[in-house]
Amino acid sequence: MQEEKGLGVYNVVIIGAGTAGLVAAAGTAGLGGRVALIERNKMGGDCLNYGCVPSKALIASARAINSIRHASKWGLDEEEPRFEFQTVFESMRSRRAKIAPNDSIERFESLGVDVFLGEARFVSPHEIAVGDQILRARNFVIAAGTRARIPPIEGICDVPFFTNETIFDELHKKPENMIVLGGGPIGCELGQAMGRLGVNATIVQVHEQILPKEDPEVADCMETLLEAEGVRVLCSSRAVRVSMREGKVQLDLVHQPRGGHESHTMQIVADTLLVSAGRVPNVEKLNLDPAGVKFNPRGIEVNAYLQTAQPHIYAAGDIAGPYQFTHTADAQARVVVRNILMPFQMLRQEMDYSVVPWCTYTDPEIAHVGLNETEAKQQDISYDLISVRIDELDRAVVEREELGFVKVLTAKGTDRILGVTMVATHAGDLLHEFVLAMKHRIGLSQLAATIHAYPTFAELGRKVGDRYSKKRLTPFLKNAFTWLYRRSRGAAGFTFPRVEAAADVFSGKGG
Ligand SMILES: Cc1cc2nc3c(=O)[nH]c(=O)nc-3n(C[C@H](O)[C@H](O)[C@H](O)COP(=O)(O)OP(=O)(O)OC[C@H]3O[C@@H](n4cnc5c(N)ncnc54)[C@H](O)[C@@H]3O)c2cc1C
């Protein structure tokens, strides 16, 4: 007999209906578990409402606008694109609305999940309150996510500003100019999109480079491209004060110019301020102390099985880290579903972060998996580097998408991939051949030996493989091949014992 909603004991109660919570809820219900899902705001969490979905929809319109602006690349007349700022935003919201039903209450209730709207707080290690209701469960999943970090700058509380939670729904008219505080992925993506929509955007970045997780040359390349599009980028710039001046926002900052020059103070004045300066975990309202769950400023502390200090309480998604992506939230939630089902710890699965891709959706995109050069050097890992420029692909040339490159790090002297960084129009999609290769230990020789359709961007995988094979063609081997050719023309007279080894270079068995 089915128990009444909210009564009795659930197998799992989940806090937060973002990616991690939704995947955990659907997974548990799909396996026949009794599950409750609590959401205090909008179903779908950040990704659907204030993150990936609206940002990528806006970026797609911005890219189209940019193509029109540079139409002569395709042999067309160049013209200034005509568009209404608000209509572009409406189009973005309509795309989001198209995806929203996947995360809706109706869908989840139809899957057998009891959805509760309200703020969840622990009252004991086995009970959660949502409004007047107390929910009891064998296990809990904390998937309460993060929110924009508001840096402690003097005056910040006295000026209006946007964050990712407001910009997609509350920016009602095109600002002339915008300060984007923070040059991480969100700041760069939105700064570029705003620039393409005709806003004079200035990205203010406290670190020496934008996108601090990428190699300096990757960040420099993106900075140059942004500047070329008219987006001003100020690195090594620490915001110290923000105030209102004649209806505009004034940001005072200390800027350290490149090349060892003296730092100096600067002011930037703009109509609008977008704060994209990192994330903080939503832990405050959860009342974690009575539950015995430990947390720190970065989020909830979990072990490799994603259990908190209370083994029956799990955490997943941004609030647990170490990555803050939709796909890692999804992957963690799957591990949590499985681990909750397992009766013994020995049967539980550790979360595997060995191959985690990510992409920054600037144009061109910057996609990444595994080690980059900076990390390899910091960790003292010896590597070989293979680089291919995107304009070496015929498809990129005919599509006029020639900007960018790929850098592949392999374990020294072998074809085993340690990491890939790609700057290219379709980098987020192209990366996955390498992601699969890394996950399943497929070497570059095997990529080279795989037939790729011509002309595709995907040929990049084969080109990298070819570049590796070419590197193995030492002068000694080349001489051996030359000798073989000569011999087949009847021009040589002795046998070469290592011919088979040499031929491996081209058969893909090497490495
Ligand atoms: C602008 C932007 C762009 C992004 N783009 C990408 C991208 O392109 N690709 C990518 O992989 N990632 C992207 N991300 C990151 C991605 O959105 C997050 O990694 C993902 O949403 C994390 O999911 P989550 O389930 O951990 O948390 P969230 O999606 O934040 O969901 C947490 C939910 O918990 C609810 N909640 C919190 N506290 C309580 C409580 N006490 N009671 C009840 N409910 C509560 C919140 O209301 C929220 O709905 C982007 C993020 C931003 C901000």
The ligand as an SDF file (V2000), in Angstrom:
LIG
                    3D

 53 58  0  0  0  0  0  0  0  0999 V2000
   26.2060   31.5500  -15.0770 C   0  0  0  0  0  0  0  0  0  0  0  0
   26.5580   30.0990  -14.8780 C   0  0  0  0  0  0  0  0  0  0  0  0
   26.8380   29.3140  -15.9860 C   0  0  0  0  0  0  0  0  0  0  0  0
   27.1470   27.9750  -15.8180 C   0  0  0  0  0  0  0  0  0  0  0  0
   27.4260   27.2450  -16.9290 N   0  0  0  0  0  0  0  0  0  0  0  0
   27.7540   25.9420  -16.7930 C   0  0  0  0  0  0  0  0  0  0  0  0
   28.0300   25.1630  -17.9330 C   0  0  0  0  0  0  0  0  0  0  0  0
   27.9850   25.6410  -19.0600 O   0  0  0  0  0  0  0  0  0  0  0  0
   28.3360   23.8500  -17.7610 N   0  0  0  0  0  0  0  0  0  0  0  0
   28.3860   23.2910  -16.5100 C   0  0  0  0  0  0  0  0  0  0  0  0
   28.6850   22.1040  -16.4040 O   0  0  0  0  0  0  0  0  0  0  0  0
   28.1210   24.0170  -15.4160 N   0  0  0  0  0  0  0  0  0  0  0  0
   27.8020   25.3220  -15.5220 C   0  0  0  0  0  0  0  0  0  0  0  0
   27.5000   26.0450  -14.4070 N   0  0  0  0  0  0  0  0  0  0  0  0
   27.5310   25.3800  -13.0970 C   0  0  0  0  0  0  0  0  0  0  0  0
   26.2340   24.5880  -12.8590 C   0  0  0  0  0  0  0  0  0  0  0  0
   25.1280   25.4490  -12.9670 O   0  0  0  0  0  0  0  0  0  0  0  0
   26.2890   23.9490  -11.4900 C   0  0  0  0  0  0  0  0  0  0  0  0
   27.4480   23.1480  -11.4110 O   0  0  0  0  0  0  0  0  0  0  0  0
   25.0880   23.0570  -11.2270 C   0  0  0  0  0  0  0  0  0  0  0  0
   23.9000   23.7980  -11.3040 O   0  0  0  0  0  0  0  0  0  0  0  0
   25.2160   22.4220   -9.8300 C   0  0  0  0  0  0  0  0  0  0  0  0
   24.0710   21.7080   -9.5110 O   0  0  0  0  0  0  0  0  0  0  0  0
   23.6860   21.4400   -7.9930 P   0  0  0  0  0  0  0  0  0  0  0  0
   22.5710   20.4700   -8.0340 O   0  0  0  0  0  0  0  0  0  0  0  0
   24.8640   21.1050   -7.2010 O   0  0  0  0  0  0  0  0  0  0  0  0
   23.2120   22.8370   -7.4020 O   0  0  0  0  0  0  0  0  0  0  0  0
   22.1150   23.8870   -7.8700 P   0  0  0  0  0  0  0  0  0  0  0  0
   21.7980   23.7950   -9.3040 O   0  0  0  0  0  0  0  0  0  0  0  0
   22.5760   25.2030   -7.3390 O   0  0  0  0  0  0  0  0  0  0  0  0
   20.8140   23.4390   -7.0830 O   0  0  0  0  0  0  0  0  0  0  0  0
   20.6910   23.5750   -5.7000 C   0  0  0  0  0  0  0  0  0  0  0  0
   19.2350   23.7670   -5.3420 C   0  0  0  0  0  0  0  0  0  0  0  0
   19.0960   23.6630   -3.9270 O   0  0  0  0  0  0  0  0  0  0  0  0
   18.1150   24.5880   -3.5050 C   0  0  0  0  0  0  0  0  0  0  0  0
   18.3090   24.8240   -2.0690 N   0  0  0  0  0  0  0  0  0  0  0  0
   19.3690   25.3870   -1.4570 C   0  0  0  0  0  0  0  0  0  0  0  0
   19.1880   25.3780   -0.1120 N   0  0  0  0  0  0  0  0  0  0  0  0
   17.9840   24.8040    0.1120 C   0  0  0  0  0  0  0  0  0  0  0  0
   17.2400   24.5140    1.2880 C   0  0  0  0  0  0  0  0  0  0  0  0
   17.6880   24.8140    2.5070 N   0  0  0  0  0  0  0  0  0  0  0  0
   16.0340   23.9400    1.1390 N   0  0  0  0  0  0  0  0  0  0  0  0
   15.5530   23.6110   -0.0820 C   0  0  0  0  0  0  0  0  0  0  0  0
   16.2130   23.8630   -1.2190 N   0  0  0  0  0  0  0  0  0  0  0  0
   17.4230   24.4430   -1.1310 C   0  0  0  0  0  0  0  0  0  0  0  0
   18.3920   25.8120   -4.3770 C   0  0  0  0  0  0  0  0  0  0  0  0
   17.2520   26.6350   -4.4470 O   0  0  0  0  0  0  0  0  0  0  0  0
   18.7310   25.1650   -5.7170 C   0  0  0  0  0  0  0  0  0  0  0  0
   17.6050   25.0360   -6.5390 O   0  0  0  0  0  0  0  0  0  0  0  0
   27.1730   27.4030  -14.5340 C   0  0  0  0  0  0  0  0  0  0  0  0
   26.8720   28.1760  -13.4180 C   0  0  0  0  0  0  0  0  0  0  0  0
   26.5660   29.5100  -13.5800 C   0  0  0  0  0  0  0  0  0  0  0  0
   26.2420   30.3200  -12.3580 C   0  0  0  0  0  0  0  0  0  0  0  0
  1  2  1  0
  2  3  1  0
  2 52  2  0
  3  4  2  0
  4  5  1  0
  4 50  1  0
  5  6  2  0
  6  7  1  0
  6 13  1  0
  7  8  2  0
  7  9  1  0
  9 10  1  0
 10 11  2  0
 10 12  1  0
 12 13  2  0
 13 14  1  0
 14 15  1  0
 14 50  1  0
 15 16  1  0
 16 17  1  0
 16 18  1  0
 18 19  1  0
 18 20  1  0
 20 21  1  0
 20 22  1  0
 22 23  1  0
 23 24  1  0
 24 25  2  0
 24 26  1  0
 24 27  1  0
 27 28  1  0
 28 29  2  0
 28 30  1  0
 28 31  1  0
 31 32  1  0
 32 33  1  0
 33 34  1  0
 33 48  1  0
 34 35  1  0
 35 36  1  0
 35 46  1  0
 36 37  1  0
 36 45  1  0
 37 38  2  0
 38 39  1  0
 39 40  1  0
 39 45  2  0
 40 41  1  0
 40 42  2  0
 42 43  1  0
 43 44  2  0
 44 45  1  0
 46 47  1  0
 46 48  1  0
 48 49  1  0
 50 51  2  0
 51 52  1  0
 52 53  1  0
M  END
$$$$
